[in-house]
Amino acid sequence: MSELVQFSLGGRLKPKGNIQCVGIIGCGSVGQVVTRIAAQYGMDVTFLDVSDERNREIMLDIEAQLDDVIAHWGITSSEKKLIMSRIKATTRFEDLSNCDLVIETISSRQKGTLLGLRQELFKKVEAVVRENCIISSDLSTLIISDLARVLKHPERAIGIHFIEPIDKTNIVEVVKGRHTSDEVYGKVNRFVRMINKKAILINESPGNISTRILIPLINEACEILMEGVASVSDIDETMKETTGYVYGPFEIADRIGLDKILKYMDNLYMEYGDKKYKASPIIKRLVRANFLGLQTKKGFYNYKGNGKPIGNTISCAIIK
């Protein structure tokens, strides 16, 4: 029998073993981008969220993201329709049964790593999917082996960390657990290549590479701001110009969400006990004021409806 199978509308051929159907659990900001990108590269995607009403909102959000891509000449209206036709919404775990890969991308303002909740989700997924389905989590400060502990087949578990800004970052951190099989890693590596990114293999460690380096950078930027050395925008501009970063430390914090950043800081500080991970008072103050970044239109910057910053909200430690 041929090693190739018919794939997609254009008559392309796709090797067996590739990821053809992806499940997303918890379709917040990260889940939406992953859903859109996977569908854009020809995969069927089923995302699961808490209610039909929430799912309708998510569909509208994904359509709006695609409209923005169209506005920048990235795709055509016909391609948008094709992408949307590959995306399905559900509230039932049973609808993930045909997935080759399921990625948990839940977002919560609760403190901690939500280990217990994520373990419950892993068990629910394993109960409905095939034995060769890969079960993953978009983990930043958690260990994939801790999640895999509740699975009957822990070798199928692997971490996949999409780094913000996902659209502009060309790498994905792929985290092998203690029991992750080479076959699973190989399939995920191919999946990452299928969405036009490069997999960076990580030996599991809370924070991986990106989060462990990003958090001290944001904390140090806050320290410079509190000392009155420079403004938010000047610190960001300096870092972009001298490092080649797409965004400065304050911009990326706003885009990830300051509530998430605070969680990462707390989790890493609990794990390592190192002062460089301890949350800056500025981060805490902004989160208490519900200045969470792009999602609330206020963070280190004020934002227009289109997501463009229109000035700083904070000077030294004073919120404007």
C-alpha positions in Angstrom: 0.0 0.0 0.0 1.2 3.5 -0.8 2.7 5.5 2.1 0.8 8.5 0.9 -2.8 9.5 1.3 -4.9 12.1 -0.4 -5.0 15.4 1.4 -7.0 18.6 1.1 -8.8 20.2 -1.8 -5.8 20.9 -4.0 -4.9 17.3 -4.6 -1.8 17.4 -2.4 -0.4 14.2 -0.9 0.2 13.9 2.8 2.4 11.2 4.6 0.7 8.9 7.0 1.4 9.8 10.6 1.1 13.5 10.1 -1.3 15.6 12.2 -4.5 16.0 10.3 -7.0 16.9 13.0 -6.1 19.1 16.0 -8.2 19.6 19.2 -7.8 22.8 21.3 -9.1 22.9 24.9 -9.7 26.4 26.2 -9.7 28.8 23.3 -8.5 32.1 24.8 -6.0 34.3 23.1 -3.4 31.6 22.6 -5.9 28.9 21.7 -7.5 31.2 19.1 -4.2 31.9 17.3 -3.2 28.2 17.3 -6.6 27.3 16.0 -6.4 29.9 13.2 -2.8 28.9 12.2 -3.5 25.2 12.2 -6.6 25.7 10.0 -4.7 28.1 7.8 -2.1 25.3 7.1 -4.8 22.8 6.1 -5.6 21.0 9.3 -9.1 20.4 10.7 -9.5 22.0 14.2 -12.1 21.3 16.9 -11.9 23.7 19.9 -13.7 23.1 23.1 -14.8 25.8 25.5 -17.2 26.4 28.3 -20.5 27.2 26.5 -22.1 27.7 23.1 -22.3 31.4 23.7 -18.6 31.6 24.4 -17.9 29.5 21.4 -19.8 31.9 19.2 -17.7 34.8 20.6 -14.5 32.8 19.8 -15.6 32.2 16.2 -16.2 35.9 15.8 -12.8 36.7 17.3 -11.1 34.3 14.9 -13.0 35.8 11.9 -11.9 39.3 13.0 -8.2 38.0 13.2 -8.6 36.7 9.6 -10.1 40.0 8.5 -7.0 41.7 9.8 -4.8 39.3 7.8 -6.9 40.1 4.7 -6.4 43.8 5.4 -2.7 43.3 5.3 -2.9 41.2 2.0 -2.0 38.0 3.8 -5.0 35.9 2.5 -8.1 36.4 0.3 -11.7 36.3 1.3 -12.1 32.9 -0.4 -9.2 31.6 1.7 -10.8 32.9 4.8 -14.0 30.9 4.1 -11.9 27.8 3.5 -10.0 28.3 6.8 -13.3 28.9 8.8 -14.8 25.7 7.2 -12.0 23.7 8.9 -12.8 25.0 12.4 -15.5 23.5 14.6 -16.6 24.5 18.1 -17.8 22.2 20.8 -18.5 21.9 24.5 -18.3 18.1 24.5 -15.1 16.1 25.0 -16.5 13.3 22.8 -16.1 15.6 19.8 -12.4 15.4 20.2 -12.4 11.6 19.5 -11.0 11.8 15.9 -8.1 14.2 16.8 -4.5 13.3 16.2 -3.3 15.9 18.6 -5.1 17.6 21.5 -3.5 20.8 23.1 -4.7 22.2 26.4 -4.5 26.0 26.3 -6.7 27.0 29.2 -6.4 30.5 30.6 -7.3 31.4 34.2 -6.7 34.2 36.6 -6.5 31.7 39.5 -3.2 31.6 41.2 -0.8 28.6 40.7 -0.2 26.2 37.9 -3.7 24.7 38.0 -2.1 21.3 38.1 -5.2 19.5 39.4 -7.5 21.0 36.8 -5.1 20.3 33.9 -4.7 16.7 35.1 -8.5 16.3 35.1 -8.6 17.6 31.5 -5.9 15.2 30.5 -7.9 12.3 31.9 -11.1 13.4 30.2 -9.2 13.7 26.9 -7.6 10.2 27.2 -11.0 8.7 27.9 -12.4 9.7 24.4 -9.4 9.8 22.0 -7.6 7.0 20.2 -4.5 5.3 21.7 -2.2 7.0 19.2 -3.6 10.5 19.9 -1.0 12.9 21.3 -2.1 14.8 24.4 -0.3 18.1 25.0 -0.3 21.3 27.1 0.8 24.8 26.2 2.9 24.9 29.4 5.0 27.8 30.6 5.9 27.1 34.2 4.6 23.5 34.6 6.3 20.1 34.1 4.7 17.9 31.5 5.6 14.8 33.5 3.4 16.0 36.3 0.5 16.2 34.0 1.3 12.8 32.3 1.3 11.1 35.7 -2.5 10.7 35.5 -2.5 9.1 32.0 -2.7 5.4 31.3 -0.3 6.0 28.5 2.1 8.8 29.7 4.3 8.2 26.7 1.7 10.1 24.5 2.1 13.3 26.6 4.4 16.2 25.4 4.6 19.9 26.1 4.1 22.4 23.3 4.8 26.0 24.2 3.8 28.7 21.7 5.8 31.8 22.3 4.2 35.3 22.2 3.7 36.9 19.7 2.8 33.6 18.1 2.2 35.1 14.6 5.7 36.6 14.6 7.7 34.0 16.5 9.2 31.3 14.3 10.0 28.8 17.0 7.9 26.6 19.3 9.3 25.0 22.5 8.6 21.3 22.5 9.1 19.7 25.9 9.7 15.9 26.3 8.6 14.4 29.6 10.2 11.5 31.3 8.0 9.0 29.4 7.5 10.9 26.1 8.2 8.5 23.2 10.5 9.4 20.3 7.5 8.7 18.0 5.4 11.3 19.7 8.2 13.8 19.6 8.7 13.1 15.9 5.0 13.7 15.1 5.0 16.9 17.0 8.2 18.0 15.3 6.4 17.4 12.0 3.3 19.3 13.2 5.5 22.3 14.1 7.1 22.3 10.6 3.6 22.0 9.1 2.7 25.3 10.6 5.9 26.8 9.3 7.8 27.0 12.5 10.9 25.4 14.0 10.7 23.0 17.1 13.2 23.7 19.8 13.6 20.5 22.0 13.5 21.3 25.7 14.5 19.1 28.6 11.6 19.8 30.9 12.2 22.6 33.4 9.6 25.1 34.7 9.8 28.2 32.5 11.5 26.4 29.6 13.9 28.8 27.9 11.7 31.7 26.9 9.7 32.4 30.1 12.8 32.0 32.4 14.6 34.7 30.4 11.6 36.9 29.8 10.5 37.2 33.4 13.8 38.7 34.8 13.9 41.0 31.8 10.4 42.4 32.6 11.3 42.7 36.3 14.5 44.6 35.4 12.6 46.9 33.1 10.2 47.6 36.0 13.2 48.3 38.3 14.6 50.8 35.8 11.2 52.5 35.5 10.8 52.7 39.3 14.2 54.4 39.6 13.1 57.0 37.2 15.9 56.3 34.7 13.6 56.3 31.6 9.9 56.1 30.5 8.0 53.0 29.5 8.2 53.8 25.8 11.9 54.8 25.9 12.9 51.5 27.7 10.9 49.5 25.1 12.4 51.4 22.2 15.9 51.0 23.5 15.5 47.2 23.9 14.0 46.8 20.4 16.7 48.8 18.8 19.6 47.1 20.6 18.4 43.5 20.6 16.2 43.2 17.5 13.2 42.2 19.6 9.8 42.6 17.9 8.4 44.1 21.1 10.0 45.7 24.2 9.6 44.2 27.7 6.5 46.3 28.5 4.9 45.7 25.2 5.3 42.0 25.3 4.0 42.0 29.0 0.9 43.8 27.8 0.4 41.4 25.0 0.7 38.3 27.1 -1.4 39.8 29.8 -0.1 41.2 33.1 -2.2 38.8 35.1 -0.5 35.9 33.3 2.9 37.6 33.8 2.2 37.8 37.5 1.3 34.1 37.6 4.5 33.2 35.8 6.5 35.3 38.3 4.8 33.7 41.3 5.2 30.2 39.9 8.8 30.6 39.1 9.6 32.2 42.4 7.9 29.3 44.2 9.8 26.8 42.1 13.3 28.3 42.3 13.2 30.8 45.2 15.3 33.2 43.2 14.7 36.9 43.7 15.0 37.6 40.0 11.6 35.9 39.5 9.9 37.8 42.4 7.1 40.0 41.0 7.8 43.7 40.7 5.5 45.9 42.8 4.5 47.7 39.6 3.2 44.5 38.1 1.2 43.8 41.2 -0.2 47.4 41.3 -1.3 47.2 37.7 -3.0 43.9 38.1 -4.9 45.1 41.2 -6.1 48.1 39.1 -7.3 45.6 36.4 -4.8 47.2 34.0 -4.0 43.8 32.4 -2.7 44.9 29.1 -4.1 44.6 25.6 -7.1 42.6 26.7 -8.4 45.5 28.9 -7.0 48.3 26.7 -4.9 49.4 29.6 -1.6 48.0 30.9 1.8 49.7 30.7 0.2 51.4 27.7 -3.3 52.7 26.8 -4.6 51.1 23.6 -6.9 52.0 20.7 -9.6 49.6 19.6 -7.2 48.3 16.9 -4.6 47.3 19.6 -2.2 50.2 18.8 -0.7 51.8 21.9 -1.5 55.5 22.5 0.6 56.5 25.4 1.9 55.2 28.8 -0.4 54.6 31.8 2.4 54.6 34.3 5.3 56.9 35.2 7.7 55.5 37.8 5.3 53.9 40.2 2.3 56.2 39.6 -0.6 54.9 37.6 -2.2 57.7 35.4 
